[in-house]
C-alpha cells in the first residue's frame, strides 16, 4: 500500500482530551511548537475534528517507515491533489520534508519555534493551574492544589490511569535519549540555583563522561525548547537562576528536592505561563516590569514575613518596588510598610487572579 494512502486511511485520534486555553487560529500556515509532552499533537487532533477526515493528511515524521523513505514535496503535492486533500499536518517535524508543498493549509508541529516564513507561530506550554482544574475532580481548593503539586503540569499525568511514578518514568524513557536523561538529572539537582552553563557542565563532568561542545549545544537546545529557563538577576552577580519546565518531573528526577524548591518553581512557571516579564532579585523573589516583587513563602507566618520585610525595606525601596505579593500554600494577610503594600495570598487563588489580570 502506498505510504501516503496508509496515512490518510489511518489518521491518529485522541484517546482523551480536555480543552486548552490556546486555540489554533483559522489560517493557512501554522507552526505549533512547545516542549515535548505539552499536548501539541492532542490539540491538533482535537482541532481537526471540525474537518472532513477525508481531506486531511497527517504525517508523523518520526514514523519508522519514513526512516529510509524520502517524501519529496512533489510527491506529497501530487497525492494531495489527486485525493482532494486540503489540510496537511506534519508532526514531529524536521527539515527532512521540505515545505514547498502545493496545498491550501499546513500545520507544522515541532519542539522549537521554526520561524518559518509565511507561518504563524503558536507556543503550547504545559498546563497552568486553571487548565489543570479542568482535569480535576477534587471538591475543595486545597484538595485541588495538593493534586496539582503531586501531578505537575504535563497533560499526560492529568488523565493517566497508571501511578504517577510509572507515568513519569515512561515519559522520561520515551522522550529523552540516555545522554539527555543524564543532563536532566543534573539540572533537577540544581533546580532554582544561580548557575552558569559552565558550572552545570563541570557538575555533569564529575558524574559522567560528556563532551563540552555537546553539553553546551544541548543546554542551548533545552532553552530553545523550554525544557529549562534561565532568568537574569538584577541583584546577584554571577550565573542565572535556572528552573525546569515541570516541578513534579524535577521532583521525580531528584527525590530529595526540598519542597520550597518545588513551590518556587511552581510560582515561576505560573508567571511564565501568564506571559509576565520578570527578572530575579537575588534570593528574594521575582521582580516584574510593573515593579511587583513576587515572593515564594509557602508556610511562613505573617509575623515572620513582616520581620523579614522590615529588614529588607531599604532594598525594596532601592528597586522602586510598589507591591510585594507573597505566594503561600494557605496563609492570607495584608499590611503596609511605608508606601509598599505587602499581600499574602494562597497559590490557588493567586494563580487564577494572575490569569484574569
N, C-alpha and C positions, 0 to 999 in steps of 0.2 A: 504493500500500500504506500502511496506517496506520503512522505512525511508531513507535508503541509496539510494534506487531506486528513491525515490522522489527527493533527492538532485541531482542525476545525470540527471534526466529528466528536472529539472528546475534550471539550474545554473544562478546566478545573472549576470547582464550586466551593463555596464556603461551607464548612461543617457547622460553624457557629459565628454569628456576627452581631454586634450591637453598634448603634450609630456613634460616629465620632464628630467632634466639633468642626473639623476641617472638611470641606466638601470639594470634590473635583469640579473645576469650572467647565462650563459648556463651551469649550473652544477646541480648535482643531489639533493643536500641538501642546502636549503637557509632559513635563518631566517631574514625576513624583519621586522624591528621594527622602532618605532618612536612615537612621541606624537600623541594623539588622534586627528583626523581631518587633519592629514598632507598629506593624499592622498595615503596611503599604499594599501588599497584594490583596489582603482581605478587603480593604477599602475599594480597590478597583473591581474586585469580583462582585461586590455589592452594587457598585455603580453600573455595571453592565447588565444588571437585571432589567434595566429600563430599555435595553436594546433587543432587537430581533437577534437571537443567538446565531442564526444562520449567516448573519452579516458581520460576525466577529471572528478574528483570527488571533488566538492567544499563544504566543511562543515563549516558553521558558528557556532562556539562553543557557541555563545550567542542565538542561535535559541531556543525559549521557548520549542520546542518539545524535546529538549535534557535535560531539567532541571531534569526530573525524569527518564531519559533513559540513561543507561551506554553503551557507544560504546567501546567494547573491541577491542584491536589490532587484535586479531584473526578473529573477525567478519569482520572488515574492510579489512584485508588482503584477506580473502576468497572471499568477494564481488568483490574486485579489480581484483582478479584472474579470477573469473567467467565472469566478464564484460570486461575483457581485458583493464583495466584502467592503464595508465602509469604515471599519474600525480595526486597527492593528495594535496589539498590545505586546510589548517586548519586556518581559520580566527578567530581573537579574541581568540587566543589560550591560554589555561591554561593546567595545567598538569592533568586535568580530563581524557584526552585522551592520553594514552601512545604512544610513538613514535617508539616502536619496531614493525613497520608495514612492511610487505614484499611488497615493491613496488619500482619501479625504481626511481621516483622523488617525493620529498616532498617540498612544500613551507609552512613555518610556519609564520603567521603574528601575531605580538604581540606589546605591547606598549613599552616594555623594551627589551634590548639585553638579550636573554636567555642563551647565551654562550653554546649552545648545541654542544656536541662532534660530529664531522663529518659534521657540518653545517657551511656555510659561513654566517657571519652576515652583513647585509646591512641596514644602517640607512637612513630613509627618513625624512627629515626636511620639515617644511612648505616652501612656495615659497621664493626664494630670488628675488631681483629686476628684474634680467634678465628673470627669469622664469615668473614673473608677467607680463612682457611686452608681452608674448605670448598671454595672456588673453586680453590685452588692445586693445582699438580701438581709442585711443587718437591720435591727429595729431601732437602734439608738445611735446618735453621733459618735459616742465613744466606742461602740462596737464596730462601726464602720471604719473609724480611724485605726483601731487595732488591727483590723483585717488589712487595711492599706499598708500599714507598717510591716505586716507579715508577708504580704504577697508582692508588694512593689508595683512597678508601673508597666511591666510587659503585658500586653493584652493576653498572651497565651496562658498566663497564670490566672487570669480572671475567670476562665471557664475550664481550666484543666481538671480532669477527674482524678489525676494522679496526685501523689504527695508533692508538696512544694519542692522538696529537695530533689526528687526524681525529675520533675519538670525542668528545674534549673539545670540539672546535670545533662538532660537531653539537649537543652538549648546550648549549653556550654560545649558539648561534644559535637553538635551538628553545625554550629555556626562559625566556629573558630578552628584554625589549624593548631597543631601542637605547640608551635613556637608562639603563636598569638596567645594561646592559653597561659603559657608561662609568663608572658608580659602582663597579662590581665591580673594574674595573682599578685605580682609585684605592685601594680597600680592599686589594687584593693588594699594591700597592706599599708600603703602610704596615702590613702584617701584623705582629703582635706588638708594635707600638709603643703607647706610652701617649698616647692622644689623646681629645679631646672631640669631640662631633658637630660643634661649631662649627669646630674646627680641620680636620676632614675636609671640611666644606663649603668652607672657604677654599682648601684644596688642590685641590678639584674645580673651584671657580670660576676658578682660574688656568688651567685646561686646557680647559674647555668651558662653554658658556652653560647656566646652570641656575638654577631658581627656588629660593630659600632654603626656602620653605614646602614645596615638593615634595620637596626633598632631606631635610629633617627627617622628613617623613612616610615617605619611602622607607626611611630608616635604621630608623625605628620598625618598619616592616613587616618588614624584613630580620631584625631582632632577634626579632620575634614568630615568624617562620617558622623561625629557626635558621640563616639564611644567615651571620650573624655573631654573635659573642658579645663582650660587654664584661665584664671582670672588675674588681671592686672591688679597690683596692690599699690595704693597711693600712700601708704604709711610705712610698710615694711620693705626694705630693700633686699634684693637677692631672691630669685625664684618667684614663681607664681603659684597661687593656690590651685590645687588640682582636685577635681571630683570626677567620679564615674557617672554614667548615664542612668544608673538604676541602683538605689540603695539596697534593695533586697539581694540583687545579684552580687553587689560588693560584699555583703554580709556572708553570702554563700561561699565566696572565694577566700574570705579571711574571717573565720568563725569567731575569733577573739576580738573583733572590731567593737569598740565601745559604742554604747547607744547614742551618745552625744554626736559621734561621727555620722551615724546613720541619720539622725534627726537634722543635723546641719546640712547634710547632702540633700535631704528632702526639701528643706527650705530653699536652698539654692536652685534646685531643679524646678521648683514651683515658680520662682522668679523668671527663669529661662522660658518656661512654657507660657508664661503670661507676657512674654516679649518685653520684660522690664530690663533696661540697660543699667548695669551697675559695675562697680569695682569693689574690691575688698579693702577694708580698713584694718589691716593687720589681723589680729585675732578677735577684733571687736565686733565684726559684723559686715554686712553688705551695704554699701553706700550707693543709693540710686541717683540718677540725674536730677531728681526732684528734691534733693537734699534730705532724703529719708534714710535713716540707718535701720536696717533690719537685723535683729539680733536673735540668735537661737539660744533659748534658755528653757529647756523642756520642763524642769521641775523646780527651779529656784523660786523662793518665796518673794513676796513684794518687798519685805524688809531687806533681804539680801541684795536684790536688784537695785533698790533705792541707794544703798550704801555704795555699790559699785558705780552707779550712775553719778552720784555726787562727786566721787573721786575722779571721774572722767569728764566732768563738766567742761573743763577748760579745753580738753581735746575735742569734744563735740562742738564747742564754740569756734575753735580754730578752723574747723571744716564746714562751718556755717550750717550745721545740722538743725533742722526745724522740728523734726519728728523722729522719735525713736520708737519703732514698733518691735515689741518683744514677743516673739512667737513661742508659745508654750504648748504643753500637752493638754492641760485643763485649766490652768490659772488664768484669771482675768482681773485686771485692775488698771487704774489710770491715775497719773499725777503729773505735776509740773515741777521743773526746777528752772528757775529763771523764766526765760521765754521759750524753753524747749518742752514740748509735750512728750510724755512717756506713756505708751499704751501697750498693755499686755493683752494678748488675745490667743485663744487656742488655735492650733494649726487648722483644724477642720472648719473653723469659721473664717480665719484669715485667708486661706487659700481661695475660698469661694468669693469672698469680698474683693480680693485682688482681681479675680477674673471679671467680676462685674465692673470694677473700676477701669 
